[in-house]
C-alpha cells in the first residue's frame, strides 16, 4: 500500500543531516523522473531540457491517462509547469555567469559613475541571475504612482516561490565599484552614495508599507504584500568584509538594518550554487 512518501527520516539533529544527502537526492531525482514519465504518457515530450506541449495542447491528445503525481485538475486544464528543474538550461546558466563576470570586470575597469543599465540589461536577458530558484516572478521598474504624473520606479521587485517569510522582495541595482565606508581613522562613515541609496530604498519602503497606496500596489503586483524584503546590490565583498563591523554600526545608527546589502561577489556565489543544485539533481 502506498503512503504518498518515499521514506522517513527521524529527527537526528541538523548536524547529522548531511548523512542523508544521498538518500534525499535519490528520492528527489526519482520523483522528478516520475513526473517526466507521466508527462510523456500524457503526450508531453521532454527533449534536451526543453518541453514540447504541442501534442498535449492539441485536440488529439491522449485522454483518461492515469497519473499518481500530476493532478486531475492539471489534466483537465493543461498548462505549462514553470519549474526551474524542468525549464532551466545548464548551458544557458553557464553562459549567463560568464557574461556576468565579463560585465563585472568591465564595470570595475572603467569605473564609471553611471552604468547600472548594463546590469539591468543583463538581468533582463537572464532573469534567473536574480530569480534563481527562489522567485517565480519579477517586475522590472514597476511604476508606483504617488501623484497623477509622479511615481517611484524600483529596479526589480520579485515574488518568492514560498511566502512564509516575505511575499515581495525589492532589489535596487547600483555599481560594483562603490565603496561602503570611507577609509579614515577618525569617525569613519559611509560614502554619500550609500546614504543616498538608503534614502531611496526607504522612500520605496514608506510607499509599499503605507495604507494610502494599497489600491495602486494591488494594481501593479496583483496582491498586497504583507512582508517585504529590501535589498541593494552594490560593491565588492572584500570591501564590505573589511569594514563590516563599523558598517553595521552605522546602519544601526541610521535605522537602516532592514536593508540587505548584497555585493556583486555574493550574487556571483548564488549563481554558482544555483548551477550546482541543478547539476546535483540532473535527471537526463
C-alpha positions as CSV (number, residue, x, y, z in Angstrom):
1,X,0.0,0.0,0.0
2,X,1.4,3.4,-0.9
3,X,1.5,6.1,1.7
4,X,2.4,9.0,-0.5
5,X,6.0,9.4,0.6
6,X,9.3,7.6,-0.2
7,X,11.0,7.3,3.2
8,X,11.0,8.6,6.7
9,X,14.0,10.4,8.3
10,X,13.8,10.6,12.1
11,X,14.9,13.9,13.7
12,X,18.5,13.1,14.4
13,X,19.6,16.7,14.5
14,X,20.8,19.2,11.9
15,X,24.4,18.2,12.4
16,X,23.6,14.7,11.1
17,X,21.5,15.7,8.1
18,X,24.5,15.5,5.7
19,X,24.5,11.8,6.2
20,X,21.2,11.6,4.4
21,X,22.1,13.7,1.4
22,X,22.5,10.7,-1.0
23,X,19.1,9.3,0.0
24,X,17.3,12.7,-0.3
25,X,18.9,13.3,-3.7
26,X,17.9,9.9,-4.9
27,X,14.3,10.4,-3.8
28,X,14.0,13.9,-5.4
29,X,15.5,12.6,-8.7
30,X,13.2,9.6,-8.6
31,X,10.2,11.8,-8.1
32,X,11.2,14.2,-10.9
33,X,11.7,11.2,-13.2
34,X,8.2,10.0,-12.4
35,X,6.8,13.5,-13.3
36,X,8.6,13.3,-16.6
37,X,7.3,9.8,-17.2
38,X,3.7,10.9,-16.5
39,X,4.1,13.9,-18.8
40,X,5.4,11.6,-21.5
41,X,2.4,9.3,-21.0
42,X,0.1,12.3,-21.5
43,X,1.9,13.2,-24.7
44,X,4.2,15.9,-23.3
45,X,7.7,15.4,-24.6
46,X,10.9,16.4,-22.8
47,X,13.9,16.7,-25.0
48,X,17.3,18.1,-24.0
49,X,15.9,20.3,-21.4
50,X,13.0,21.6,-23.5
51,X,9.4,20.6,-23.0
52,X,7.2,20.2,-26.1
53,X,3.5,20.8,-25.2
54,X,2.3,20.9,-28.8
55,X,0.7,17.5,-28.9
56,X,-0.8,17.8,-25.4
57,X,-2.5,21.1,-26.2
58,X,-4.0,19.7,-29.4
59,X,-7.4,18.1,-29.6
60,X,-5.8,14.8,-30.5
61,X,-4.0,14.3,-27.1
62,X,-4.5,11.2,-25.0
63,X,-7.4,11.1,-22.7
64,X,-8.1,9.3,-19.4
65,X,-4.4,8.6,-18.7
66,X,-3.8,7.6,-15.1
67,X,-1.3,9.6,-13.1
68,X,-0.2,9.5,-9.5
69,X,1.6,12.8,-9.3
70,X,0.0,15.1,-11.8
71,X,-3.4,16.1,-10.6
72,X,-6.7,15.6,-12.3
73,X,-7.1,19.4,-12.4
74,X,-3.8,19.6,-14.4
75,X,-5.1,17.1,-16.9
76,X,-8.5,18.9,-17.3
77,X,-6.9,22.3,-17.6
78,X,-3.5,21.8,-19.3
79,X,-0.9,24.4,-18.6
80,X,2.9,24.8,-18.6
81,X,4.7,23.8,-15.5
82,X,7.1,26.7,-14.8
83,X,9.6,24.9,-12.6
84,X,13.3,25.6,-12.9
85,X,14.3,22.0,-12.9
86,X,12.1,21.5,-15.9
87,X,12.9,24.7,-17.8
88,X,16.4,25.8,-16.8
89,X,19.2,25.1,-19.3
90,X,22.6,24.4,-17.7
91,X,24.5,25.7,-20.7
92,X,22.5,28.9,-20.6
93,X,23.2,29.3,-16.9
94,X,26.9,28.9,-17.5
95,X,26.8,31.4,-20.4
96,X,24.9,33.9,-18.1
97,X,27.5,33.5,-15.4
98,X,30.3,34.1,-17.9
99,X,28.6,37.3,-19.2
100,X,28.0,38.4,-15.6
101,X,31.7,38.1,-14.9
102,X,32.7,39.9,-18.0
103,X,30.3,42.8,-17.3
104,X,31.6,42.9,-13.7
105,X,35.2,43.2,-14.8
106,X,34.3,45.8,-17.4
107,X,32.4,48.0,-14.9
108,X,35.2,47.7,-12.4
109,X,37.9,48.5,-15.0
110,X,36.0,51.6,-16.5
111,X,34.9,52.8,-13.0
112,X,32.1,54.9,-14.5
113,X,29.6,56.6,-12.2
114,X,26.7,55.6,-14.4
115,X,26.4,52.1,-15.7
116,X,23.6,50.3,-13.8
117,X,21.6,49.9,-17.0
118,X,24.3,47.5,-18.3
119,X,23.4,45.2,-15.4
120,X,19.7,45.8,-15.9
121,X,20.0,44.6,-19.4
122,X,21.9,41.5,-18.3
123,X,19.4,40.6,-15.6
124,X,16.5,41.1,-18.1
125,X,18.3,38.9,-20.6
126,X,18.9,36.2,-18.0
127,X,16.2,36.7,-15.3
128,X,17.4,33.7,-13.3
129,X,20.5,35.7,-12.3
130,X,18.3,37.5,-9.8
131,X,15.5,34.9,-9.5
132,X,17.4,31.6,-9.5
133,X,15.0,29.0,-7.9
134,X,14.0,31.4,-5.1
135,X,11.5,33.5,-7.1
136,X,8.8,32.6,-9.6
137,X,8.1,36.1,-11.0
138,X,9.6,39.6,-11.2
139,X,8.7,43.1,-12.3
140,X,11.2,45.4,-13.9
141,X,10.9,49.0,-12.9
142,X,7.2,48.9,-12.0
143,X,5.7,52.4,-11.8
144,X,4.4,53.2,-8.3
145,X,2.3,56.3,-8.6
146,X,2.1,58.6,-5.6
147,X,0.7,61.6,-7.7
148,X,-1.0,61.7,-11.0
149,X,2.2,62.1,-13.0
150,X,4.8,61.2,-10.4
151,X,5.9,57.8,-9.5
152,X,8.7,55.7,-7.9
153,X,10.4,53.1,-10.1
154,X,12.4,50.5,-8.1
155,X,14.7,48.5,-10.3
156,X,13.4,45.0,-9.7
157,X,10.7,43.5,-7.4
158,X,10.4,39.8,-7.1
159,X,7.7,37.4,-5.9
160,X,9.2,34.5,-3.8
161,X,8.3,30.9,-4.6
162,X,7.3,30.4,-0.9
163,X,5.9,33.3,1.0
164,X,6.4,32.1,4.6
165,X,9.0,34.8,5.4
166,X,8.4,37.5,2.8
167,X,6.0,37.9,0.0
168,X,7.8,40.6,-2.0
169,X,11.5,41.3,-2.4
170,X,12.8,44.6,-3.8
171,X,16.2,44.8,-5.4
172,X,17.9,48.1,-6.2
173,X,20.9,47.8,-8.5
174,X,23.9,50.0,-8.0
175,X,27.5,49.7,-9.2
176,X,30.3,47.2,-8.2
177,X,32.9,50.0,-7.8
178,X,31.1,51.8,-5.0
179,X,32.7,51.6,-1.5
180,X,30.9,51.2,1.8
181,X,32.9,53.0,4.4
182,X,35.3,55.9,3.9
183,X,38.9,55.0,4.7
184,X,39.7,57.2,7.6
185,X,40.6,56.6,11.2
186,X,38.5,59.4,12.8
187,X,34.8,58.6,12.8
188,X,34.6,56.6,9.6
189,X,31.3,56.9,8.0
190,X,29.5,55.5,4.9
191,X,30.1,57.1,1.5
192,X,27.5,59.7,0.5
193,X,26.3,57.4,-2.3
194,X,25.5,54.7,0.1
195,X,23.5,57.1,2.2
196,X,21.6,58.2,-0.9
197,X,20.8,54.6,-1.7
198,X,19.4,54.1,1.8
199,X,17.1,57.1,1.5
200,X,16.0,55.9,-1.9
201,X,15.0,52.5,-0.7
202,X,13.4,54.0,2.4
203,X,11.1,56.0,0.1
204,X,10.1,52.7,-1.5
205,X,9.6,51.2,1.9
206,X,7.4,54.0,3.1
207,X,5.3,53.8,-0.1
208,X,4.9,50.0,-0.1
209,X,4.0,49.8,3.6
210,X,1.5,52.7,3.5
211,X,-2.2,52.1,3.5
212,X,-2.6,55.2,1.3
213,X,-1.4,53.4,-1.8
214,X,-2.9,49.9,-1.3
215,X,-5.1,50.2,-4.4
216,X,-2.1,51.2,-6.6
217,X,0.1,48.5,-5.1
218,X,-2.5,45.8,-5.8
219,X,-2.9,47.2,-9.3
220,X,0.8,46.8,-10.0
221,X,1.5,43.4,-8.3
222,X,-1.9,41.8,-8.2
223,X,-1.8,41.5,-4.4
224,X,-1.0,43.4,-1.2
225,X,2.4,42.2,0.2
226,X,2.4,41.9,4.0
227,X,6.1,41.3,4.5
228,X,8.7,43.0,2.2
229,X,12.4,42.4,1.9
230,X,14.6,45.3,0.8
231,X,18.0,44.7,-1.0
232,X,20.7,46.8,-2.6
233,X,23.2,45.2,-4.9
234,X,26.4,47.2,-4.7
235,X,30.1,47.0,-4.2
236,X,32.5,44.1,-3.7
237,X,32.8,41.6,-0.9
238,X,36.4,42.4,0.2
239,X,35.5,46.0,0.8
240,X,32.3,45.1,2.6
241,X,34.0,42.5,4.8
242,X,36.9,44.8,5.7
243,X,34.5,47.4,7.2
244,X,31.6,45.1,8.2
245,X,31.7,45.9,11.9
246,X,31.7,49.7,11.5
247,X,29.3,49.5,8.6
248,X,26.7,47.5,10.6
249,X,27.2,50.0,13.4
250,X,26.4,53.0,11.1
251,X,23.4,51.1,9.6
252,X,22.0,50.6,13.1
253,X,22.6,54.3,14.0
254,X,20.7,55.3,10.8
255,X,17.9,52.8,11.4
256,X,18.8,51.0,8.2
257,X,19.3,47.4,9.3
258,X,16.2,46.4,7.4
259,X,18.2,46.8,4.2
260,X,20.3,43.9,2.9
261,X,23.4,45.0,1.1
262,X,24.4,42.3,-1.4
263,X,27.8,42.6,-3.1
264,X,28.4,41.5,-6.7
265,X,30.7,38.7,-5.4
266,X,27.9,37.3,-3.3
267,X,25.5,37.4,-6.2
268,X,28.0,35.5,-8.2
269,X,28.3,32.9,-5.4
270,X,24.5,32.5,-5.5
271,X,24.7,31.7,-9.3
272,X,27.3,29.1,-8.8
273,X,25.3,27.4,-6.0
274,X,22.2,27.5,-8.2
275,X,24.1,25.8,-11.1
276,X,25.5,23.2,-8.7
277,X,21.9,22.4,-7.4
278,X,20.8,22.0,-11.0
279,X,23.7,19.6,-11.7
280,X,23.2,17.7,-8.5
281,X,19.6,16.8,-9.3
282,X,20.0,16.4,-13.0
283,X,17.8,13.6,-14.3
284,X,18.8,13.5,-18.0
